[in-house]
Amino acid sequence: MKMSGTSFPRMLRRFGGVIASCSLVFGAVAAEAATEAASISGDSTTVLRIRETSEDQHLYPLYEYLHLAGSAPCPNGVASFYIGGWGRGDLADSSTRQNNNGDLQYGYMKYQANKSNLQFSLGRQFITEGVASEKIDGLYARTDLAMGFTVAGFIGEPVTTEPDFKGGDIVYGGRIAHFVPNLYAFGLSALKSTENGNHLRAEEGIDFWLHPLQQIDLAGRSSYNSLTDGWMEHAYTASITPLDALRISAAIQKIDYKHYFDAGQTTTNVFSLNNGILDPKEEVLTLGGSIGYTLLKNVDLSADYKHYNYDIAGDANYYGGRIGLLKQDFGSAGFAYHRMNGSNARLKYDEYHAYLSKKLGRADVTLDFFDVDFDNGIYSNGMKNTYSVTAAAGYDFPHNVRVAADIDFSRSSDFDHEVKGLIQVTYAFGSKGGQSEK
């Protein structure tokens, strides 16, 4: 199991190593290909965050995010690479245990064939196949077979960000599915992870997508935990658009915490991380739906409702509505109100959200307000109301450079009044056929 996140020098060495490896392989492929068809693109984002903590610490962490991608034709397909990572250095007090750190978020080579949807990818990547939703250092492959079948598989070393989470030494799995384009897809999937030869996780699942009519979409999944012999989750949704301007959706979800959160580790660790708010014996059934209507092509109206049925914590209802305005010469604005009405003080509050944004040539400005008003004080200081007011502005300079900044005024359980700021500079670049793109 590899931890995602490391010291800044080690991250730079790892990042540089991945770039060098990808460059060697990609350069060899591109040399064989028509150079005018090869392309490289990327973006660099520098972010300075400004904050003062309740312990009077002055935090000015400086982040750098870098993303690179390249592709070139090769025999019977296309070869490509994708790399993304970040680094952080504190300009004042330490924002974490280390003054600097970083992470290689992803870095992998990919081959996409011209036929059968065949593809291979090798490196640090994020896998989503049925029950699997994993970041791994390893190999992934998929292809379409005859008679509407498709198969995918992966194997590698898990990458995790939580020090108390046991990812294991190796994780592997796959999915087989049958599909008819624009009509349906049914899949069966499985995932296993081991550590020192012992199983940490053993999960199986089914998933489906149905499109019986142009206006109807049905989708769902069910996941089973073989180690605890129980269903982890059932989640199903339906979406109906009887008119272009009218949208209706419904959803049902059932989660058993004991089976859902047990991933080969002691369940106690998972629930202690949430300060005892989550009970390992809890089960929750969620039912909900929404309806939306676009009025005069500029005004969007919606209403939604969700019912939470907790075996231990009791029931709760969350409902409300939203109105949004979008005009080409004005910008966008909106207001939303929701009510949470539950069985305990934490689940009894009113929620308000309002926003306004406008484009002014190359510049854009945004105002955002979010407020939660509890019926009774749930914090030790008796506070009932928390809010956040954010003002943001950005400007798009020539040559793919964007500068943006925001300032946030908020009230929370830690601060009566807190001010946070952010400055962000992004530069996008690329080249095709040996010439840079502006």
C-alpha positions in Angstrom: 0.0 0.0 0.0 1.4 3.4 -1.0 0.5 6.6 0.7 -0.6 9.4 -1.6 1.4 12.4 -0.4 5.0 12.7 0.5 7.8 15.2 1.2 8.3 17.9 -1.4 11.8 16.8 -2.6 10.6 13.2 -2.8 7.5 14.3 -4.7 9.7 16.2 -7.2 11.9 13.2 -7.8 8.9 11.0 -8.3 7.2 13.5 -10.6 10.4 14.0 -12.6 10.9 10.3 -12.9 7.4 9.8 -14.3 7.9 12.6 -16.7 11.2 11.2 -17.9 9.8 7.7 -18.3 6.8 8.9 -20.2 9.0 11.2 -22.4 11.3 8.3 -23.4 8.4 6.0 -24.4 6.3 8.8 -25.9 9.3 10.2 -27.8 10.0 6.9 -29.3 6.4 6.5 -30.4 6.1 10.0 -31.7 9.3 9.5 -33.7 7.7 6.6 -35.5 4.5 8.6 -36.1 3.7 11.6 -38.3 5.1 14.5 -36.2 2.4 16.8 -37.4 -0.2 14.6 -35.6 1.6 14.5 -32.2 0.4 16.9 -29.6 1.4 17.9 -26.0 -0.8 20.1 -23.7 -0.9 21.1 -20.1 -1.6 23.7 -17.5 0.2 25.1 -14.5 -1.8 26.6 -11.5 -0.2 28.4 -8.6 -2.5 29.0 -5.6 -1.7 31.1 -2.5 -4.1 30.5 0.4 -4.3 33.0 3.3 -5.9 32.2 6.6 -5.6 32.8 10.4 -6.6 30.0 12.7 -8.3 30.1 16.1 -4.9 29.4 17.7 -3.6 32.7 16.1 -1.6 30.8 13.5 -0.9 32.7 10.2 -1.1 30.2 7.4 0.1 31.1 3.9 0.5 27.7 2.1 1.6 28.1 -1.5 0.4 25.3 -3.9 1.6 24.4 -7.4 -0.5 22.1 -9.6 0.9 20.8 -12.9 -1.0 18.7 -15.4 0.5 17.3 -18.7 -0.9 15.3 -21.5 0.4 14.1 -24.9 -0.7 11.9 -27.7 0.7 10.5 -30.9 -0.5 8.0 -33.5 1.1 4.6 -33.5 0.5 1.4 -35.4 -3.2 0.5 -35.2 -4.0 3.1 -32.5 -3.0 6.1 -30.5 -0.4 6.3 -27.6 -0.8 8.9 -24.9 0.4 9.9 -21.5 -1.2 11.8 -18.6 0.6 13.3 -15.6 -0.7 15.4 -12.7 0.8 16.4 -9.4 1.0 19.1 -6.8 3.4 20.5 -4.3 3.0 22.7 -1.2 5.3 25.0 0.7 4.3 27.0 3.8 5.4 30.7 3.7 4.6 31.3 7.4 3.3 28.8 10.1 3.0 25.2 9.2 -0.4 24.2 7.8 0.3 20.5 8.4 2.9 18.5 10.3 5.4 19.2 7.5 6.4 22.6 6.1 6.1 21.2 2.6 4.8 18.1 0.9 3.3 17.0 -2.4 1.7 14.2 -4.3 1.8 12.6 -7.7 -2.0 12.4 -8.3 -1.7 10.4 -11.5 0.9 9.4 -14.1 0.3 6.8 -16.7 0.8 5.7 -20.3 -2.1 4.6 -22.4 -2.6 2.8 -25.7 -6.0 3.1 -27.4 -6.5 0.7 -30.4 -8.5 1.7 -33.5 -10.8 -1.4 -33.1 -12.8 -3.2 -30.5 -12.4 -0.3 -28.0 -9.2 -2.0 -26.9 -7.1 0.0 -24.4 -4.2 -0.6 -22.0 -2.9 1.9 -19.4 0.0 1.5 -17.0 1.0 3.7 -14.0 -0.8 5.6 -11.3 -4.4 5.9 -12.3 -8.0 6.0 -11.1 -10.1 3.0 -11.9 -13.9 3.0 -12.0 -15.3 -0.4 -13.0 -18.5 -1.6 -11.2 -17.7 -2.0 -7.5 -14.2 -0.7 -8.0 -13.4 3.0 -7.5 -9.7 2.8 -6.8 -6.5 4.7 -7.3 -3.7 2.2 -8.0 -0.1 1.9 -9.3 -0.7 -0.8 -11.8 -2.2 -2.1 -15.0 -5.7 -1.6 -16.5 -7.1 -3.1 -19.7 -10.5 -3.3 -21.4 -11.9 -4.4 -24.7 -15.2 -5.1 -26.4 -15.9 -8.7 -27.4 -18.2 -10.3 -29.8 -22.0 -10.4 -29.4 -22.2 -7.2 -27.3 -19.9 -8.3 -24.5 -17.2 -6.1 -22.9 -14.6 -7.0 -20.3 -12.2 -5.0 -18.2 -9.6 -5.9 -15.6 -6.9 -4.3 -13.4 -4.2 -5.2 -10.9 -1.8 -3.1 -8.9 -0.8 -1.6 -5.6 -3.4 0.5 -3.8 -2.7 4.2 -3.3 -4.5 5.8 -0.3 -4.5 9.2 1.5 -5.6 8.0 4.9 -2.9 6.8 7.3 -5.4 4.7 9.3 -6.8 3.0 6.2 -5.4 -0.4 5.3 -5.3 -0.5 1.5 -3.3 -3.7 1.3 -0.3 -4.9 -0.8 -2.3 -5.6 -3.9 -5.7 -5.0 -5.3 -7.2 -6.6 -8.4 -10.6 -7.0 -10.0 -12.6 -6.6 -13.1 -16.0 -6.3 -14.8 -17.8 -8.1 -17.5 -20.9 -6.6 -19.1 -23.3 -7.0 -22.0 -24.7 -4.0 -23.8 -26.7 -2.9 -26.7 -25.8 0.7 -27.7 -28.5 3.3 -26.8 -30.7 0.6 -25.1 -29.1 -1.1 -22.1 -26.0 -2.3 -20.3 -25.7 -4.9 -17.5 -22.5 -5.6 -15.6 -21.0 -8.0 -13.1 -17.9 -6.9 -11.2 -15.6 -8.0 -8.4 -12.7 -6.6 -6.4 -10.3 -8.1 -3.9 -7.3 -6.7 -2.0 -4.8 -8.6 0.1 -2.1 -7.9 2.6 0.6 -10.5 3.5 -1.7 -13.1 1.8 -4.8 -12.2 3.9 -7.9 -10.8 2.3 -8.7 -7.2 3.4 -11.6 -6.7 0.9 -13.7 -9.0 -1.2 -16.6 -7.2 -2.9 -18.9 -8.1 -5.7 -21.5 -6.0 -7.5 -24.1 -5.7 -10.3 -24.9 -2.6 -12.2 -27.2 -1.7 -15.0 -28.4 1.2 -17.3 -31.6 1.1 -19.2 -32.8 3.5 -21.9 -36.2 2.1 -23.1 -37.4 5.4 -24.5 -35.6 8.6 -25.5 -37.1 10.4 -22.5 -36.3 7.7 -19.9 -33.1 6.7 -18.2 -32.8 4.1 -15.4 -29.6 3.2 -13.6 -28.6 1.3 -10.5 -26.0 -0.7 -8.7 -25.8 -3.2 -5.8 -22.6 -4.0 -3.9 -22.0 -7.1 -1.7 -19.2 -7.6 1.0 -18.1 -11.2 1.0 -16.0 -10.8 4.1 -18.9 -9.7 6.3 -21.6 -11.6 4.3 -23.9 -8.6 3.7 -25.1 -6.1 1.2 -23.1 -2.8 1.4 -25.3 -0.6 -0.8 -28.3 -0.5 -3.2 -28.6 2.6 -5.2 -31.1 3.2 -8.1 -32.1 6.3 -10.0 -34.7 7.2 -12.7 -34.7 10.2 -14.9 -37.6 11.3 -17.1 -37.8 14.2 -19.5 -41.3 14.3 -20.9 -40.7 17.8 -22.3 -37.4 19.5 -23.3 -38.1 22.0 -20.5 -39.3 19.5 -17.9 -37.1 17.2 -15.9 -38.2 14.6 -13.3 -35.9 12.4 -11.3 -36.3 9.9 -8.4 -33.7 7.9 -6.4 -33.5 5.3 -3.7 -30.5 4.2 -1.7 -29.9 1.8 1.1 -26.6 1.6 3.0 -25.6 -0.8 5.8 -22.7 0.9 7.7 -21.3 -2.4 9.0 -20.8 -3.9 5.6 -20.2 -0.6 3.7 -17.4 0.8 5.9 -15.7 -2.5 6.7 -12.8 -2.8 4.2 -10.6 -5.3 5.9 -9.7 -2.9 8.6 -11.2 -2.6 12.1 -14.5 -0.9 11.8 -13.7 1.0 15.0 -11.0 3.0 13.1 -13.4 4.2 10.5 -16.1 5.4 12.9 -13.6 6.9 15.4 -12.4 9.2 12.6 -15.9 10.7 12.4 -15.8 11.7 16.1 -18.4 9.1 17.0 -21.1 10.7 14.8 -21.3 7.4 12.7 -22.6 4.3 14.5 -21.3 1.0 13.0 -24.7 -0.6 13.6 -26.5 2.1 11.6 -28.5 1.5 8.5 -30.0 4.2 6.4 -32.7 4.2 3.6 -32.9 7.3 1.5 -35.8 8.1 -0.8 -36.0 11.3 -2.9 -36.9 13.0 -6.1 -36.8 16.3 -7.9 -38.6 18.2 -10.6 -37.2 21.0 -12.7 -38.7 23.3 -15.3 -37.0 25.9 -17.6 -39.2 28.9 -18.1 -38.7 31.2 -21.1 -35.3 29.7 -21.7 -33.8 32.0 -19.1 -35.4 31.0 -15.8 -34.8 27.6 -14.2 -37.1 26.4 -11.4 -36.6 23.3 -9.4 -37.9 21.6 -6.2 -36.5 18.5 -4.5 -37.3 16.3 -1.6 -35.2 13.6 0.3 -36.3 11.4 3.2 -33.7 9.8 5.4 -34.7 6.8 7.4 -32.0 5.9 10.0 -32.5 2.8 12.2 -30.8 4.4 15.1 -30.6 8.2 14.6 -34.3 8.4 13.5 -35.9 10.0 10.4 -35.1 13.3 8.7 -36.7 15.2 5.8 -34.7 17.5 3.5 -36.7 19.6 1.1 -36.7 22.9 -0.7 -36.4 24.7 -4.1 -34.2 26.8 -6.3 -34.7 29.5 -8.8 -31.9 30.4 -11.3 -31.6 33.1 -13.9 -29.2 32.9 -16.9 -29.1 35.7 -19.5 -26.4 36.2 -22.1 -26.0 40.0 -21.5 -26.5 39.8 -17.7 -24.8 36.7 -16.3 -26.3 34.3 -13.8 -28.0 34.6 -10.5 -29.9 32.2 -8.2 -31.5 31.6 -4.8 -32.1 28.3 -3.0 -33.8 27.5 0.2 -33.9 24.1 1.9 -35.2 22.8 5.2 -33.8 19.9 7.2 -36.2 18.5 9.7 -34.9 15.5 11.7 -35.0 13.7 15.0 -32.1 15.5 16.7 -30.7 19.0 17.0 -28.1 18.5 14.3 -30.9 17.7 11.8 -33.1 20.7 12.4 -32.1 23.8 10.4 -32.9 26.1 7.5 -30.4 26.5 4.7 -30.1 29.5 2.4 -27.9 29.9 -0.7 -27.7 32.9 -3.1 -25.2 33.7 -5.8 -24.6 36.3 -8.6 -22.0 36.2 -11.4 -21.3 38.4 -14.3 -18.9 38.4 -17.3 -17.3 41.8 -18.1 -15.3 41.3 -21.2 -12.2 39.3 -20.2 -13.1 39.7 -16.5 -15.7 37.9 -14.4 -17.0 38.6 -10.9 -19.0 36.3 -8.5 -20.7 36.8 -5.2 -21.9 33.8 -3.1 -23.7 33.6 0.2 -24.4 30.4 2.1 -26.2 30.3 5.5 -27.3 27.5 7.9 -29.6 28.5 10.7 -30.1 25.8 13.4 -33.3 25.7 15.4 -31.3 25.2 18.6 -27.6 25.8 19.4 -25.6 22.6 18.7 -22.2 24.0 19.5 -20.6 24.3 22.9 -20.8 28.1 22.7 -24.5 28.0 21.9 -24.1 29.3 18.4 -27.1 28.7 16.1 -26.1 30.4 12.9 -23.2 29.8 10.6 -22.6 31.5 7.3 -20.1 32.2 4.5 -19.9 35.2 2.1 -17.5 34.9 -0.8 -16.5 37.5 -3.4 -14.4 36.3 -6.3 -13.0 37.9 -9.5 -10.9 36.7 -12.4 -9.3 38.0 -15.5 -8.3 36.1 -18.7 -5.1 37.6 -20.1 -3.9 36.8 -23.6 -1.7 33.8 -24.2 -3.9 31.5 -22.0 -3.1 33.1 -18.7 -5.8 33.6 -16.1 -5.5 35.4 -12.7 -8.2 35.0 -10.1 -8.7 35.9 -6.4 -11.4 35.5 -3.8 -12.0 36.5 -0.3 -14.3 34.7 2.2 -16.0 36.1 5.3 -17.5 33.4 7.5 -18.8 32.6 10.9 -18.4 29.1 12.3 -18.1 27.2 15.6 -14.4 28.1 15.7 -14.7 31.8 14.7 -17.2 34.5 15.3 -15.7 36.2 12.2 -13.1 34.6 10.0 -11.5 36.0 6.8 -9.8 33.7 4.3 -8.3 34.6 0.9 -7.0 32.9 -2.2 -4.9 34.1 -5.2 -4.6 31.8 -8.2 -2.6 32.0 -11.5 -3.2 29.5 -14.3 -1.3 29.1 -17.5 -2.4 26.7 -20.2 0.0 25.6 -22.9 0.3 23.2 -25.7 2.0 22.2 -29.0 1.1 20.3 -32.1 3.4 19.1 -34.8 6.3 20.9 -33.2 4.6 24.3 -33.0 3.2 25.9 -29.9 -0.5 26.6 -29.7 -1.6 30.0 -28.3 
